[in-house]
Amino acid sequence: MRLPDATYPARGAFRATMGSGADLVVRQGVQFLVLLILARLLTPADFGTIALLAVYVLVGCVLADAGLTTALLQAKGVTVGEVDSAFWTSVVLGLLLTGIGVAIASPLAQLADRPDLVTVASFMCLTILSTAVGQVHATMLVRALAFGRLLVIGLVAALLSGAVSIWVALEGGGLWALAVQSVAMPTVAAVLLLLVSPWRPGKQWSRNDTTSLIRRGRWVLAANLVDHGYLRLHTLITGVAFGTAALGTYQRADSTQQLTTETTSAVVGRVALPLFARTSGRADLLRAGFLTGIRSVSALNAWAMAVLAALASPVLMVFFGEQWAPAAPLLSILCAAGLLWPFHVMSISVLYATGANRQVFRIDLAKKVAGLTLLGVGLTFGLKGVAWAQVGLGVVALVINGRTVQKAVGLGLREQLSSVAPVFALAGIVGLGASAASSALDTEPWIRLIVVVPLSGVAYLMLAASLRVRAVTDLLILLRPVSNPPPSGPAI
């Protein structure tokens, strides 16, 4: 029996984007608040150690997915048998991979140079099973663009897991606080998804349906493995080269940049795949959707990256504490890489929507080989060299993605860059102004943030309005349920 298609897209991308945005912003916001507290209770070495212990866990979560969820999202229609098969396959894989993780917990602890942490490493592997149990339910809600339910689930999971982790830290649990949070959040989310989702797993597991889904998603799995494998290898190499404390410092800079970049990009990118999949036969619609998406996301992301780079030191000191001040130069560098992240999100969404899964794997493999090469060079220059290697990888990825999108939908890299060039220039000007203003204010870091951030935002919007920057106009239109006719005059 074929499940009914979602009716949400007919109501327009606005409601979907707002629902997705609210879900991500609320969940990320709660996690950020929890992180602010934990960063003051724990040490950089604690964060670095957990990052090393999580190397297998995060790869295991990708393997448990097996590309099944993306195959379900890409399909224009799915049957009950396909969804049931995806669920039970994920659960079995999750159980198997969790068992393997427990078995190799000792080598994982040795990797972090902490053989006493075998129990922690074993406990963290439960994340794989919890994620596997909930991911198909979450996928069905995403297919329906039912982000309101996902918002409630994400909020409750973030609050409960955050509260428990803070309690563990206050009780002197050290890095156990981070381990508990990593397991508690997907576990709570999985339980809530089972309770809230209108879909219930049945007994219609089918080898044919499973094989079909895996065949459709195999290149997605391969691409995800390459992506996550690269990230985990990057963490491993950095940790071994510089130690857990230095790794924790680098991770703080990287996660702070990603918190902003991935949230702004994912708001549109999360909606893009199911919507693009419904227009995959229309190259003109895909081109228009890509340009609107990249302009809209970049309008917000470019300003955020410019201001964050300019105010890296006061941001880290105010939110995380003085012990994280050494991460400031790294954060400023990584913001340059974050500037290009929206191109990656939208490019991959378009390629997946057109069914070019194998192509995604190939270009991802090429990018990661380039990334490891750049990392090898960057290591000789310390942590700053590692950060600059990420910037170099962003440029390489931009070129590779751009050429691939041109072949897929006829949209060249020059046209892509031209669509966001005005907003990049505008953000650069505002960022320089924010840096100068922060340096001129010889006062406490929190005062500089309170003064400079709002002023930079106002300056950005005023300049965008006076220059008729189209990217900002697209963003404002996307944020309105009803679009008013734009004022006359050319837009850049």
N, C-alpha and C positions, 0 to 999 in steps of 0.2 A: 504493500500500500504506500502510495506517495504522500508525503506530508504536505500540507498546504503551504504555499509560498507566503512570505511575510507581506503584510500590507503597509508597513511603515514607509518604504521608499516613496509611495504615492503621496505621502504628506509632505514630501520635500526633504532635501538634504539638511535644511536648517535644524529641524527637530532632532534628527539623528546626530548631527554634529554637536548640538548643544548637550544632548544626552551623553554622548561619548566624552565631551569635554568636562561635563560636571563629574562624571564617574572618575575620570583620570585625575582631575584637579583635586577633588575631595580626598581620594585615596592617597595620592601623592602628598597632599598637604598634611594629612594625619601622619603619614610615615615620616615626613620631614620634621614635624614637631617632635615625634618620638626620637628621631635621630639627633635633634638638637640637645635633648636631655642625655641620651646615651653618650654623645661625643664629649660631654663634660664629666661623665662618670667613668668612662673607660679610656684606655690609652691607644695611641696609634698602633702599637704592637698587637693589641687585642683585635683590632679591625683587620690588620694584615694577616694575622694567624687564621682568622675565620675565612678570609678570602682564599687562602691556600687550601684549607680544609674543604671548601665548597667547590673545588675544581671538578671533582667527579660528579657531585650532586647536580650541578647545572647542566652538564652534558647528559646525565642520566634522564633529566626531565625532557630534553629534546628527543632522546631515543624512545622514551615512553610515548611521546606524541606520534612518532613514526610518520609524520606528514599527514596524519588522518584528519586533523582539524582543518588544515588548509584545504584539503580535498573536499571536505564538507562545505566550506565557505565558498569555494570556487564553483561548486555545482549549482546550476540554475534551479534544480529541484532534487530532493533527496527522498529516499524511501525509508520506512520504519526499519527494514532489515539493515540498511546501510548504517543508520545511526546506532542501532543496537550492536552491530558488529564492531563499529568504531569504539564504542564504550567498553565492551568486554575485552577487546584486544588491548586497549590502553591500560585497563586494570591489570591484566595478566602481565603485560610488559612492565608495569610499575612494580608489581610484586617481585618479579624476577630481578629487575635492576636494583631494587632496594636490598634484596638478599645479597647480590654481588657487592654492593657498596659496603654492607656490614662486614663481608668477608675480607675486603681490602682496606678496612678502616686503619689497621696498623700501619701499612705503607703510607697512607694519607697523613697520619700523625707524624711519621718520620719525615715526611716532606716538609712539614712546618717546623721541623727540628724540635718537636714536642711529643716524644713517645708516650707521655702521660695522658695525651688527649684522645686515646683510642675510643673511649666512651662517647666523647663529644662528636667525633667523626661518625661513629655508628648512628648516633641519635639524629644527626643532620640528614642522613640518608632517607629518613621517613618523609622528607620533603618530596621525594620522587613519587612515592605512592599517593600522597595527598593530592599532588598536582594531577596525577593520572586519573584519579577518581572524579575530579571536578571539571576537567578541561572540555569534555564533550558537551556537558550541560551548558558551560559558558559559551561554547561555540554556537549552540542552538539559539541562545539569547542574542548573540551578536548577529546571527543570520536574520533574526527578526528585528534587528536594531533596537532591541528592548533594553536600552542602556539605563533606564530608570531602575530596573531591578538589579542590574549589575552595580549601580551606584550604592544602593542600600547594602548589598552583600560586601562590596569592597570596603565601605565605611565601617561596618560592624567588625569585619575581619581585621582591619587595620587598628581599630580602637582596642579590641580585646588583646590581640597579639602585642601591641605596643604597651598596654598596661602591664601585662605579665612580664615582658622583657625589662621594663623599668623597675618593677618590683624585684626581679632577680638581681639587677645591677645594684640597687640600693641595699640589698641583703649581702652584698659582697661577692656575688656570683661571677664577676669578671666577664670573660668572653662567653660564658654560658648564657648570658643575657642575649647576645646576638644569635647564638645557636637556637635558643628557645623561640625567638622571634621568627627565624627563618622557617621553622617547622609549624609554629602555631598559626601563622597567617594563611597558608594554603589549606591547612586542616580545617580551620573555621570556615573558610570560603567554600570548601568542598561540601561540608555539612549543610551550609545554607543553600548552596546550589541544588543539592538533592531535595531540600524542603521547598524551595521557592520555584524552581523551574517547572513549567507545565508538562515538560517531557519526562517520562519515566522509562528507565531501561527495561526492555522486555527480554524475551528469550529467543529472539529471532536472529541469533548469530549464524552467519553464513560464511563459509570459506570463500565462496565466489565473491560476495560483497566485500569481504576483508581484502582479498587479493586485488579486486578492482580499485578499492580506495588506496591501498598501498602503492599500486602501480601508478595511479594518478598523482599521489603525493610523494613518490620516492625521490624525485629531484628536489622537492621542497625539503624533505628530510636531509638529503645530502647537503643542500645549501645551508640549512640550519646547523648541521653538524660542523661544517666548515667554519661558519660564523662563530658559534659558541666554542668550538675547539680552538680557534685562533685567540679568542678572548681569554680562555682559561690558560692557554700556553703563554700568552702575554703576561698574565698574572704570575704564572709559575716562574718564568724567566726573570721578571722584575724582582720577585721575592727572593729568589736564589741569589741574584746578582747583588742586591742591596740590603737584604734583610727584611724582616717582617715590619719593623718600625717605619722604615723608608717606604715599604709597600703600602702601609696604612696611610702615610702622608700623601702618596700619589693617588691612592684610591679616593681619599677625601676630595682632592681637586677634581678628579675625573667624575665622581658621583655628583658633585655639586653642579658641574657643567651639564651633565646628562639629565639631572632632575629638571632643569629648565628646557633644554633642547628636546628631549624625548617627549615631554609633556605637550609642548606646543605642536610638535610634529605629529604625535600620535593622535591628537584630537581629530585631525582631518584624515590622517593615514589609516586610522582604525575603521573609519567609515568608508574609505576609498575602495578597499578590496571588494566588499559585497556590492557596492554601487557600480564600480567599474565592471565587475563580472556580469552585470545585467546589460551593459552596453558594449560588451567585448567585440561585437560584430561591427561597430561603428567607429572607425578610426578618427573621424572628425569630432565625435563626442568625447573620445578618450583624450585627444589633444586639448580640447577646450577645458575638460575637467582637470587635466594635468596642470595647465597653465594657471587656471584659477586657484587650484590647490597650492601650488608652489608659491604663487604671489601672496596668497592669504597667510600661509604659515610663515613665510620669510618676513612679512611685514611685522609680525610679532617677535619672531625668533631673532632677527637681525638686531633689533633694538635691545633685546634682552642680553644677547651675547656681547654687544658693544659696551653696555653699561656694566655688566658683570666683569668683563675684562678690566675696565677702568677702575672698578671698586673692589677688586678681588681681596685685597688685604682687609679693609674694614668689614666686608661681608663675612669672611672667615672668623675674624676676631669677635665680632658681635654675636654671630649665630652659634659658633662652635667652641670658642674660647681661644686663648692665646697660644695653647699648645699646638694649634693647627696653623699658626702664622706661616711656617715654612712652606705651606702648600700654595701660598698666594701667587708666586711667580709661575708655578705650574698651571694654576687655574687660568691665568691670563693667556697663556699659550694655548691651552686646550680650547678656549673659547673661539679661537680662529678655526679649529677643526669643527666645532659645533655649528659654526655659521653655515657650513655646507651640508649638514645632516638632513635637512628637509628634502634635498635633491635625492638622497638615497631612499628615503621613505616613499616618496611619490613614484620614483622610478621602479622600485621593486613592486609596488602595488599595481602599476600599469602592466608590468611584465607578467605578474601572476594572473591578472585579470584576462590577459590574452592567451593564457595557457602556456606561456614560454618558460615553464618550470625548469627544463633542462638548461636553457640559456642562463637563467638566474644562477644555477649551480656553477656553470662554467665561469661566469664573470665574477662570482663570489670567490671561487678558487683562485682566480688570477689576482684579485685584489688582496687576498690574504697572503699569497706568496710575496707580493710586493710589500705588504705590511711587515712581514717577518724580516724581509731584507732591510727595510728601513729601520726596524727595531734593532737589528744587529749593528747597524751603523750608529744609531742613537745611543746605544748602551755605552759607547766609548766616551760620551759627553755627559754622563750622569743622568739624573732624573729629568733634567731639562731636555736632554737629548731624546729621551723616551717620549716626552710630550711633543717635541717638534716632529718626531717620527709619525705621530698620529695626525699632525697637520698635513704632512706629506702624503700620508695614506688617503686623507680626505680629498686631496687634489687628484690623486691617481683614480680614486673611485668616481669622482665627478666626470672625468674624461671617459672612463670605461662605461659608466651608466649612461652618459649622454649619447655615446655612439650606439649603444644597444637600443635605447628608446627611439632613436632616429630610424633604425631599421624596423622597429616594431610598429610605430604609428606615424612615422614621417615628421617627427619633431626634432630638429637639430639642436646641438648643444649651444650654438650661438644664439638661437632664438630663446632657448631656456634661460641663458644668462642675461640676455637683453631684457627679459621680462622682470628680472629682479635687480638689475644694475642700479636703477634710481634709489631703491630702498636700501641697498648695500651702501651706496655713497652717503645717503642721508644718515644711516646708522653710524657710519664712521665719523661723520662730523659731530654728531651728538655724543659719541663715545669719547672723542678727543676733548670736547667741552666738559664732559663729566669728570674726566681725569684731571683737567686743569682746575676745575672748581674744587675737587676733593683735595688737591695739593694746596690750594690757596686757603682752605679752611683749616687753620691750625687749632683743631679742637678734638673732642672725643670721637672715636669711630662711629658710634651710634648716631651722633648729631650729624655727621657728614652724610650718612645714609638717609636720614630723615629729610635733609635739605636737598641733596643732589639727585636722588632717584625721582622724586616727583617733578622737580624742575626739568630733568632730562626727558621725562615722559611728555610733559607739556610742550617743551621745545620741539620734540619729535613730531607730535601731532600738528602743531602749528605750521611747521615747515612743510609737512606732508600736505596739509590743506592748501597752503599758499602755492605750492609747486604742482598741485594736482597729481600726486604720486598714485598711480593706479593700484599698486599692491595694497596700500593702506585702504583705499576705497573698496577693494574686493573684500578685505577683512571686515570692514564695517558693514558691508552689505550681508556678508555671511552671518554676522552676529545679529541681524535684524530678521524677525519673522516675516515682515512685509517690507519689500524694497521700495523706497521712494525713488522717483525719477532723478537721476544724477543731474547736477547743474551742468549747464552747457559749458563748452570749452574743452580744449584738448587735455588729455591726461598722459603722463609720461610713465 
